[in-house]
């Protein structure tokens, strides 16, 4: 089991002008993140992956090299390590029934990362751990009963009457779904404080490359591991809590007939993913209507008057969204930066974007309103109208 990289306490930012939170609306009060110790520079990924999987196919190697360049990713963190492959060499053997071994690794890894991210988040929040009333735990990387929500609550010494919600296998939109659920809890339980954690690893999908599974190479070139945590609550306590984003309005939508565009199936060898080539087009065709519905709640009409916290599923999706909505180059900068620094870390990535966004919004003349967006299996759209505080 690899150690977790503690990224330190997230800085508190002071804004030139503090906006007053809307009474009764949920706010984000603190944020934290954590990663495995293993850092993989993108330029070294191909060499390592080909070596670890004992692949001798030059065509596959050249294709992976091209994919690694087009993803724009520069660095990623991963639980997978030399030590794990030495202990479980069957993970790199085609056709081996390894779901048991994979879960031995992932079940422990995701909780360990979630714990580290939560500790950082709780430290920034500054209130006692026993003040956490609810926990929402999001992961597409573990399978067990009880779930990681209970293990995490125990590891953090939360109250044994903490309200727990476990969200499994939502994929890339899981982080925004978690925010929507945490928002509902916070707004309907006065005085509650919700710890939302997301934690993901690619161990379930790691396997040798095959010409019969071209999607595996996309995953190898794009996805990374890590965890994130936020604390959500309404009516923040003055002088004790420092809200930086208000979760004003949230919606979810699925596109009928698209359930096979992003397809994930568990097998004895782990999880197999297929990504349809028409995913970026499906998002492009439906994104404008979705955004307008969110913006209408605050009477907003101009896309470039907003800040944009978009889950960076890949550069193609960001490019399509940018061109369809005629966004200025700077609008998706935080999403592109998160993709470059961490890769696509599934449900976690939206929080890495938000942390970069917080840094930008503390500057003078930062936008008041923005959108948090994510897309995933279904095809499912998740969106939240956010107000910067």
N, C-alpha and C positions, 0 to 999 in steps of 0.2 A: 504494500500500500504506500503510495507516494505521499510525501509530506505536502502540506498546504502552504502556498505563498501568502503570507499576511501582507496586504498592501498598505497597511497603516490606517490610521483614523482619517476619514474624509474631512477636509477642512470646512470650518464654518465660514460662510461668506456673508459679508454685510453689504446691503444694497444702499445706494444713495437715497432711494425712496422706498419705504416699506408699504406695501399695499395691505389693506385690512381684509382678512379672510371673510368670506360670506358666512354668516351664522348658519350653522347646521351642515355646511358642506365639508366633505372630507378633504384633508390636506396631507401632503407628504412631509413628515417631520424629521426624517433622517434617512441616510442611505449608506450602504456599505457593499463591498465586493471582496471576493477571494478567489484564488486560482491554485492549481497544482504547482509544484515546484518546477516541473519539467517545461521549459520554454523552448519552442521550436521555431527558429527563423524559417521563413518560407523558402528561402533559397537552399536550405539544407533538407527540406522535407522529402523531396523525391528520392534522394540518395538513401535516406534512412528508411523510408517506406519500402522501397524496392529491396533493400538489404534484409529488412525484418521479415518480409513476406517471401523471400527467396524467389523473386520474380525474375525470369530471364528473357522476358518478351520486350524487345526494343520498341515495338509499336506502342505498347501500353506505356512504357516509360516516357516516350516522346509526347504522347497525348497528355499524360499527367503533368509534364513540364509546361505544356501550353496552358492547361487549366490553371495551374498555380499562378501563372502570370496574369491571366484575365480576371482572377478573383479580386485583385488589388490588395489581398492580405499580405502583411509583412511579418507578423509574429502571431503565434498562438500558444496557448498552454494546453497540456494534455496529461491525463492520468497515466496513460500507457507509457511504459518505461522498459528499459533493458531488463530490469529485475523481474517485472511481471512476465515478460516473454520467456525468461529463463525458467520461471516457476510454472508457467502455463504455455509450453511450446505449441500445444495443440491449437491455440488461438490463431496461429499463422498457418495452419494446415487446412487446406480445402476439404470441405465435407465433414469436418469433425463436429460431433454433437457436443457443443460447449456452452449451452445456455446456463447450466449450473455453475460452471467456473466463472462465466462473465458476471453473473449476479453476485457471486461471492466478492468480486472486486467492486462492482458498481454500487451495491447497497451500502457498503461502508464508505465508499469515496464520496458519494453525493451528500451524505449527512455530515461528513467531516468538513467538506467545503461550505455547506450551508451554515454549519456552526460558526466557522471562522467569519463568514460574511455577516452573520447576525451579531456576533460579539462586537465587531467594528461598528455596526449600525447602532447597537444599543449604547455603546460608549459615546457616540456622537449625540444621540438623543439626550442622554444625561439623567434620565429618571431611573428608579429602581426596576429591576427585571420583573418583580412581582406586579408591577403596574400593567404588564402586558395581559390583556383579557382574552385575546383571540390569536390564533396562528393560522395562516394560509400557506400551505406548502405545495410547490409546483415542481414536477419533474417528469420527464419522459425517459428516464434512465434507470429506474429501479422498479422492481416488482416484488412485493412481499406483503404479508399480513402479520402484525399491524404495519402500517406504512411509515415512511420517513418522518411524517409529522409527529408521531408519538416519540420516536427515537430522538428527534431534535428537541422536542419539548423537555424530555428527560435530561438530555445533555446540557441544556441551558438552565436547568433547574426552574422551569416555569411552574406556576401553580398547577396543581393536579385537576383543577376545575376550569382550566383554560379551554376555550371553545376552539376545536380543531377542524380544519377543512383541508382535504387532500385532493389535489387536482393532478391526475395522471394522464400522460400521453396526449397532450394538446399540441405539442410541437412548438413552432416558432411564435404562435400567438399567445402562448401560455402566460407570459409575463403580464400582458395587458389584461387578459382574463382575470388573473390574480388581482390586479389593481381594481378591476370592476367589482369583484367579489368583496375585496377589502373595503372598498368605498361603501357598498351596500351595508356591510356589517357596521362600519363606523357611524354611518348616518342614521341607522335604525336602533343603535344601542348607545344612548347618550353616555359620554364619559369613557367609552371603550377605546382601547389602543390595540391596533392590529399589527402583528409582525408578519410581513409577507416575505417568504424566502423562495428563491428559485435556484435549482442546482442541476447541472447537466454534465454528462461525460459521454464520449463517443465509443466507449468500450463495447457496448452492445452491437454496434455496427462495424467494428473493425474486422476485416477479413482480407485474404489475399485477393489481388485484382483478377478479374476474369473478363474476357471479351463478351461473355454472355450477360454480364452485369455492368454496363458502362456507367451506371449511376453511382457505383461504388467510388469511382475516381472523382466524381464531383464532391462527394462527401469528404474524401481524403484531402482534397485541395481547399475546402472551404470551412469545414466545421472545427470548432475548438471546445475546450472544457472550462468550466468555472462555475461560480455561484454569485448570487446577489441577494440583498435584503433591503427592505424599506419598512419604515413604521408609518402607519396611516391612522389618522384620527381627526375628528371634527372638533371645532371650537378649541383651538390650541390655548394653552395656559400662558398668559403674558409673563415674560421674564423667565419662564421655565422651559418653553418649547419654541423652536425657530422654524416655522413652516416655510417652505420655499416654493411649493406648487400646490394649487388647489385643483382637485378632481371635480370639475364642474358638472359634466354630463357624459354618460357612457352608453355606447350601443354596440351590438354585435349583429352580424349578418352573414348568412351562408349563401353560396351560389348554387342553386339546384342543378343536379346533373354533373357536378365537378368532383365528386368524391374520389374518383380515380386519378385525378391530376397529381395529387400528392398522396402516395400510397405507401403505407408502412405495415409490414407483416412480421409477426414473431414466428420464429422457427427454432428448431433444435440448435441451429448454428448462430442464433442471435436475432437481430432485426434486419430485414431487408427493406430498403427504401427505393422508390421510383419517383422521379420528378418529371412531370410532363413538360415538354418543350413549350407548351402554350400557357404556362403559368404566368409569365410576365404580361402576356397579351390579355389574359383574363382579368388580371389586376388593373391594367390600363383601361379596359373597357368599362369598369365598374367603379373606379376610385372617385371620380368627380361627384357622382350622385351621393356616394357615401360621405364624402367630406362636407358637401353642402348641407346635409342633414345635421351634422354636428355643428357647423358654423352658424346655422340658423338660430340655434338656441341663444346665441349672444348677439344676433343681428349682424354677423360678420359676412362680408362679401368678397373681399380681396385676399387672395391666397398669399400674396407677398407681404401682407400686413401681419401675418402670423409667424410664430416660430414652429419648427417641425421636428418632432422626435419620432423618427420612423425606424422600425426594426429593419436592419440591413440584411435581408435574406440573401442578397447578392447584388453585384453592381448593376445587372440588367434591370432588376426591379426598381432600384433607385433612379436609374436613367430614364425609364419609362414614366415614372411618377413625375420627375422633374420636367420632362418635355410636355407631358399631357397637361399639367397645371401651369406651365410657363413660369416655373419658379426660378428665382435668381440663383446664381451659382452657389452662393453662401448658405442657402436655406437648408441644404442637406449635409452641410459640412460635418456636423456632430455624428450623423449616421455613418458617413464615409470614414470618419476618423476611428469610430468604434470597430468598423469592419477591418480597417488596416491593422489596428493594434491587437484585436482579439479574435478575428474571424467571426463566423456566425456561431454564436454560443446558444442557439435556440432561445428558450424562454428568457434567459438572462440578459440578452443583448440590449433590450430596450432600456434597461437600467444603466448600462454603461453609456448609452446615448444620453440619457437624462442627466447623468453626472457631468458629462461634458457640457450639456446644455445649461446646467445651473451656473457653471463658470462663465458662460457667455452672457447669460441674462443678468448677472450682477453688474455688468457694465452699464454706463449711462445710456439712456434711451433704449433700453431693452424692451422688446415687445411684451405686451400684457397677456395676449391670448395666443394659444398654440394648440396643436393636435399631436396626440400620441397615437401611432398607428402600428398595427402588426397584422400579418397575413400567415395563414397556415392551412393544415389539412381541412378539406371540406368542400371547396375552398372557403375558408372562414375569414371574415374581416372583423377585427376588433378595433375600436376607436374610442378615445376619450378627449373631450374638449377640456383643455388645461388652462389655468390662469396662473401666471407667474406672480409670486408674491415678493 
